[in-house]
Amino acid sequence: ASAPTPSAKKIVPTTITKTPSISAGQQYANALAIYRNQGAYFQFVNCRGNPGTLTLKKGVKFMLDNRDNISHKIVVGKTVYNVASFGYVIATAQTLGLNYITCDGGGAAAVSVQL
């Protein structure tokens, strides 16, 4: 009986295509340009939202921008966002009516969501 002949395995190299990435600073600048220009932007300094109130259509995205050197827990209505120091999140206007925004438990701003 002869020993089985080992079969040759073909090695196919994997090609990884990298998409050009943009820096976090550039991502922030892009988001800022979009949301601030649309009037869908809250800036938080010392846990106070500016402007105090925005009126947005249901489903519109808006930016929560933390300009403090510590992270904050920002709550919009019932949705919790943990926003890093000098970080931001993009939220969506969901619940119709006046939605209070708190920062670390204190009143900070509000978003009025309409149809």
Secondary structure, 3 states (H helix, E strand, C coil): CCCCCCCCCCCCCCCCCCCCCCCHHHHHHHHHHHHHHCCCEEEEECCEEECCEEEEECCCEEEEEECCCCCEEEEECCEEEEECCCCEEEEECCCCEEEEEEECCEEEEEEEEEC
